[in-house]
Amino acid sequence: MAVDDYRTVGKTEIDDFIELAVKEEWLIQSAPIEHYTIEELKEISEKAKKNDLVMTIREERSNFYQGVLISLIQRNDVKECIKLI
């Protein structure tokens, strides 16, 4: 079984990343941190705040992905997500 990392996962554009989190396609919307510059991370943070999203940075070491992820979670779903993280 192959394990993905930031080189094998495509980059999600910032507006698409925010939109997916707002639409709540998944409870936690994640993307590799390596795909974004510091300026882009600041932009994601600002847009997340405007859309009532919480942004987290976490390390993932699973059978599917290994690396550092930024995640967006709807503020009202944080308690549910804590159980999963």
Backbone torsions as a table, in degrees:
resi	resn	phi	psi	omega
1	MET	NA	130.3	177.8
2	ALA	-83.8	145.2	177.1
3	VAL	-109.3	128.4	179.6
4	ASP	-77.8	155.8	169.6
5	ASP	-143.5	-172.5	-174.0
6	TYR	-61.9	-21.9	179.8
7	ARG	-77.4	-23.9	-176.1
8	THR	-104.1	-2.9	178.4
9	VAL	-107.9	131.2	-179.8
10	GLY	-70.2	151.9	179.3
11	LYS	-77.2	135.7	174.6
12	THR	-98.5	127.4	178.1
13	GLU	-62.2	150.8	-173.3
14	ILE	-56.6	-50.3	-177.7
15	ASP	-63.4	-36.3	177.2
16	ASP	-67.5	-40.0	178.4
17	PHE	-60.3	-47.0	178.2
18	ILE	-63.8	-45.7	-178.4
19	GLU	-60.7	-42.1	178.4
20	LEU	-62.3	-39.0	179.0
21	ALA	-69.2	-39.5	179.4
22	VAL	-66.6	-42.2	178.6
23	LYS	-69.3	-18.7	180.0
24	GLU	60.0	48.9	173.9
25	GLU	-58.7	-40.2	176.0
26	TRP	-129.3	155.7	178.7
27	LEU	-61.2	-40.4	178.3
28	ILE	-122.9	121.9	177.4
29	GLN	-99.8	121.2	-174.2
30	SER	-126.0	154.3	176.2
31	ALA	-150.3	149.5	177.9
32	PRO	-63.4	133.4	-178.5
33	ILE	-65.3	-28.6	-178.1
34	GLU	-64.9	-17.5	-179.8
35	HIS	-74.8	-12.3	-172.4
36	TYR	-123.4	144.8	174.5
37	THR	-80.2	171.0	176.7
38	ILE	-58.7	-42.5	179.9
39	GLU	-63.4	-40.5	178.4
40	GLU	-67.2	-37.1	176.9
41	LEU	-63.9	-38.7	176.1
42	LYS	-63.9	-41.4	178.3
43	GLU	-63.3	-43.5	177.2
44	ILE	-59.7	-44.9	-179.5
45	SER	-60.5	-45.3	179.9
46	GLU	-64.3	-44.6	-179.7
47	LYS	-68.7	-35.0	176.8
48	ALA	-62.7	-45.2	180.0
49	LYS	-60.8	-42.6	179.9
50	LYS	-64.4	-27.5	-178.5
51	ASN	-101.2	15.3	178.2
52	ASP	58.5	42.3	177.0
53	LEU	-109.7	150.2	175.3
54	VAL	-102.6	132.6	179.0
55	MET	-107.0	130.3	177.7
56	THR	-125.2	158.3	173.6
57	ILE	-123.9	127.0	-176.6
58	ARG	-148.5	157.4	176.5
59	GLU	-93.7	134.7	178.3
60	GLU	-115.9	127.7	175.6
61	ARG	-136.5	82.2	-179.3
62	SER	-123.6	-176.5	176.9
63	ASN	-73.4	-10.4	-175.7
64	PHE	-107.2	-34.8	-176.2
65	TYR	-148.4	142.8	174.9
66	GLN	-134.5	122.4	179.6
67	GLY	152.8	-170.9	-179.4
68	VAL	-99.2	130.3	-178.2
69	LEU	-118.8	145.1	165.0
70	ILE	-100.3	139.5	-177.2
71	SER	-128.5	146.1	175.5
72	LEU	-117.4	132.8	-177.9
73	ILE	-134.3	137.7	174.1
74	GLN	-65.4	136.8	-174.5
75	ARG	-54.4	-38.2	-178.6
76	ASN	-74.1	-8.3	179.3
77	ASP	-102.6	2.5	-174.2
78	VAL	-59.9	-44.2	-178.8
79	LYS	-60.0	-40.9	177.6
80	GLU	-65.5	-40.0	-179.0
81	CYS	-69.1	-31.6	179.4
82	ILE	-58.7	-35.8	178.1
83	LYS	-64.0	-31.6	-176.4
84	LEU	-86.8	-26.2	-173.8
85	ILE	-79.2	NA	NA
